[in-house]
Every structure is written in structure tokens, then in C-alpha cells.
Amino acid sequence: MARPVGAPYSAAMTHAELITRACRQIEAADTPPPLATLARAAGLSPQHFQRLFKAHTGVSPRAYAQGQRAGRLRARLGGAASVTEAIYDAGFNAPSRFYESARDLLGMTPSAWRAGGIGETIRFALGQCALGAILVAETDRGLCAIALDDAPEPLLAQLQQQFPRARLVGGDAAFERRVARVVGFVEQPALGLDLPLDVRGSAFQQRVWQALRAVPAGQTVSYAELARRIGQPRGARAVARACASNVLAVAIPCHRVVRGDGALAGYRWGVARKQALLASERSTV
């Protein structure tokens, strides 16, 4: 461990505990604490703290703080009298500072988010794959949904519910080619997928999903172990909820998470599909 700097800290604290404490400090702050402040509280140099934080959470302290702000903003946009009010409530000093990064935080303008995706165009396609019906949707940022079901109608209804006022359009020929790549990937996850993703979620969800993407094809991890990997050793239930919130089947491989005894647990798209995905991966790696 690097030579302690600044305020004292307990030498008995593990790296995971230090980063967990830093996460709580970020979450409680109205404005993102400077890196030097976080590092001093952990008793580490800024460079060492930055590396340690990213190793445990998958994101930098700045990105984690940005994710927290985004989460607060999403929560406030639904009930605030105006977008400007929601921006200040979420901890931004000025609307101009927020609008500079609005699309990175929300995936769309705050007005569009508040209005259920109004003004956004989402391309989508429905099809069939070895696991049943499949829906693939994308924004101009990347794939925003990969969903599976027994029939296509529920998939389209779910997309409409997620973006009730967005403009949903059938994909063009170029999009259809990307859909074919997604279908091939879903049927053989070990092949990998190099298409951009439009991943939307809270900072905690993003940490869970980032850790999931680091689990190799053909392998599994328990909810408890995944919680430990993101520095939340007591967060197995929260990890399970984050997995259940994933809308990008296979691309964010929540099918690789199992119970502590190795048994298959629930899966948004059905336990039978989870079993089939794992069997496919293990047969090709």
C-alpha cells in the first residue's frame, strides 16, 4: 500500500472497505468531491487511490460521481416543476454545466427523458433466434435493448412502455445487418459483440454490469462474489436487483450469475434460456 497521506485511517481496513467508504462519501456529497479529498480520506496518494477505485468499481471516481448525479436527476425529473429545478436539485451548480454532459448522463435530452423519450428516434427489429423471439433496438448512441420472449408482441409492448413517447421506427438495411450480428452473438455468446451499447442505469447498476462483462464466457459467478468484486460484500440482494434491471440480454451477461450453491436463479428472460446460454458457452470455450 502507498505511504499514507493526509488524515489517518485504519490500517486494518481492506481495499474494498476503503473504496466502499469513498463511494458513500461521493453519494452523500451535493457536489463531486475532488480526487485529492477522496484520496486524503482514504490515506492514499491520489494516483494510487484512482487506480484502486477503478479496479474495484470499474469506473473512475469522477465517472462514479457523474453516475450518482444522473441517478438523482432521473429521480427528480419525474416530479420537479421544471427541468431547471430538477437540475439544481440533483446538485448541479448551473444548468449550463449540466447541459454540456446531458446526453452522456441520460442518453437523451432531459426534456425528452422527462417526456418519456419524446423527440427521440429508436430503431428496432423483431425476429427469431434459437432462444425464441428477439427484439433489438438502438439509439444513435448504440444498442439500447436486446430482449427475448416466446412471442414478439410482448417485446414490442415492453419497448413502447420503456419509451412511451419516442419515435419507434423499423431499422434500415444497415441496422438489419447489425441485428443479424446480434442474433449470431445471442446464439453463440462466446463469439463476442463489438457493437456500441447505450447503457442506461444508476451508478450502482453500471458497476454491477461492468463487473458482469468481465466474467469470461463459459464461467459463472455468484451474486455474493459479484457483490464482493464491486466492493459491496453485503450487497448481494442489490446486485440481484441490478441484474434483473438489465435490458441488454447477453451483451450484459447476467445469465452468468448463479446462487451461492451453483443453482440457477431467476432470469429476466426465463431460466430455461439462462441454462441454454450457459450450455452453449461451455460447449464452445
Summary of the structure (lengths in Angstrom):
residues: 285
radius of gyration: 20.3
end to end distance: 36.7
largest distance: 60.4
contacts: 886
relative contact order: 0.10
helix: 52%
strand: 12%
